[in-house]
């Protein structure tokens, strides 16, 4: 059963604002996440969070969605928009859904190029 995606009446922020994606953005994780999103909400997309008015560290520390990830990837709203991706303000602030037109190799490669290489999640701390 498809539910309506909870969209906030909020425009994505300025181009320079950092976008954070938990994980390394493997093809398998993108396909799994986007397919689940399509099935549950009718939108083919993946979750990202904005570091809006805060540092990446603060954004990671305050996000329950980013906490489980050991690694994150960074981009900006401007890079994503310039690559043709739409961003919907969904769920609670500062969550956004990055809308994918399809799951083709070209789309996933374009998405991957929008993000910097994976880095350790600054909020995860050392693990034993």
N, C-alpha and C positions, 0 to 999 in steps of 0.2 A: 504494500500500500504506500503510495506516494503522499508525503505531507508537504505542505507549503513551506518553503525556506523562509525563516524569519528575517526579513530585510528591514534594516534600520533606515530612517529618513536622514541619511548622512552621506555626503559626498566623500570619496576617497581623498586623503590629504594631498598636500603639495608634493611635487615630483621628488624633492630631496629627502622625504621621510623614508626611513629604513623599513623594509618589509622583512619579517623573520619567518622562516619555514623550519619546523622541527624535522630532523632526520637528514638524510643525504640525497633525497629525491631520486631514488632508483626508479627505473622504468616500472618494475613490478609494484613498488609502493604507490606510484602515481596512478597506475591502472587500477589497482585495488581501491584506493581512496576515491578516485573520481567515479568509478563504477558504483561504489557504495553511495556516494553523494547523489548520483543520478537516480538510483533506485529509491532512496529515502526522500529526496527533495525535488527531483525533477531537473536538477542542474548538474551538468558535468563539470566538476570543479574540485579544487583542493583548498584546504584551509591554510591561511597565513595570518600573521598578526602584524600590526603596525607598531613601531616604536614611536608613538605620537606624543611629543613633548617630554619624552624620557630617553635615557640611554638604553642601549641594547641590553646591558646587564640588568637594569631596572625592569625592562620589559620582560626579560626571561624570568627574573625572580618573582614577578607578580603574576605570571601566567600559569595557571594549572594545566593548560594544554601543552605548553612547551616544557614543563618540568620533567616529564619522563624521558626526554630525548637527550642522549649524550652528546650529539652533534647537531648543529644548526647550519642553515645557509641563509645568507643575507643578499638582499637586492634593494631596490628602491621602487616606489610607486611609479616614478618617471620611467625607469628602465622597462618595467612591465608594460606600462601603457604604450611606450614607443615600439615595443615588440608586438603590439596588437592585442594584448590580453585585457579583458574587462575585469574590474574588481567590484564586487558587491559588498556593501556593509551588512554583514549578517551576524546573527546571534548577538552576543553582548560585546560592547566596545572593549578592545580594539581589534576584534576578529573581522576578517574579510574572507570572502570566497573568491578565489582566482578562477575565473571561468575559462574552461578549455573548449575550443571549437570541436575537437575530436581527440582521439588517442593515437593519431598517426605518428610514425617515426619523426616526421618533420616537426610536428607540433611539440613533441616531447623534447627534441633537440633544441628547438627555439626556446622553450621554457628553461631548460638546463643552462643555456647560454646567458640567460637573464640573471642568474644567481652566481655569486662568488663561490669558490670552493668551500667544502664543509670545514667548519671550525668547531672546537669543543664548545659545548653549551656553557657560557660563563656562570650560569646559576647552578650547574650540576655538581660542582666541586670535585675534589679527588675521590676516586673510587678504589676500593681495595680488591 
